[in-house]
Amino acid sequence: MTSEKTQNCSMCNRWKSDEALRIMEFRLSYLVLNRDQFFPGYCLLFTKQHATELFHLEQKARQELMEEVSRVACVLSGLFKADKINYELLGNMVPHIHWHLVPRLRHDPLWPRPVWAEPHQELLLTDEEYRQRSAAIRQALEAV
C-alpha cells in the first residue's frame, strides 16, 4: 500500500515519470540523468524505499547503498574525465534520500565553487541526446 507521503514525493515518482532520463535500476536505488546537463553527466541516484535519512536504513542497506553510489561515481569520473565528483545529499526541498552526483572539471564556469553557487543557463538536451547519454553511462556501469 502506498502512503500519502510516498504518493506526494516527487522522488518516489521520478523513475516512472521520465523514461528518457532513466539510466539504471540497482537493488536499492535508481539512477537518472538530471534534466539540466550544464554539468555533463550530472545524475541523481535515489533510494527505492522512501526514507528521509540514512540512519533510517538498516546498516547493511546503508553499506550496500553507499557501494551503489560509489560505483556510479567511479563510472561518471572515468566517462566524463572529471577532476572531481561532487556528492550532494541534502533533502531539504525533497525529503527523500537522494544524491546529486556531479562530474566537475577544472575548466567548468563555476569551478571550484559548488554547483549551487550561482544561477546558470540550463542546458537541455533532446530526448535522443538524453537516451544516448543514459545509454553510455549504463554501458559503462554494466562493464564494471
C-alpha positions, 0 to 999 in steps of 0.5 A: 500500500502506498502512503500519502507521503510516498504518493506526494514525493516527487522522488518516489515518482521520478523513475516512472515519470521520465523514461528518457532520463532513466539510466539504471535500476540497482537493488536499492536505488535508481539512477537518472540523468538530471534534466539540466546537463550544464554539468555533463553527466550530472545524475541523481541516484535515489533510494527505492524505499522512501526514507528521509535519512540514512540512519533510517536504513538498516546498516547493511542497506546503508553499506550496500547503498553507499557501494551503489553510489560509489560505483556510479561515481567511479563510472561518471569520473572515468566517462566524463574525465572529471577532476572531481565528483561532487556528492550532494545529499541534502533533502531539504526541498525533497525529503527523500534520500537522494544524491546529486552526483556531479562530474566537475572539471577544472575548466567548468564556469563555476569551478571550484565553487559548488554547483549551487553557487550561482544561477546558470543557463540550463542546458537541455538536451533532446530526448535522443541526446538524453537516451544516448547519454543514459545509454553510455553511462549504463554501458559503462556501469554494466562493464564494471 
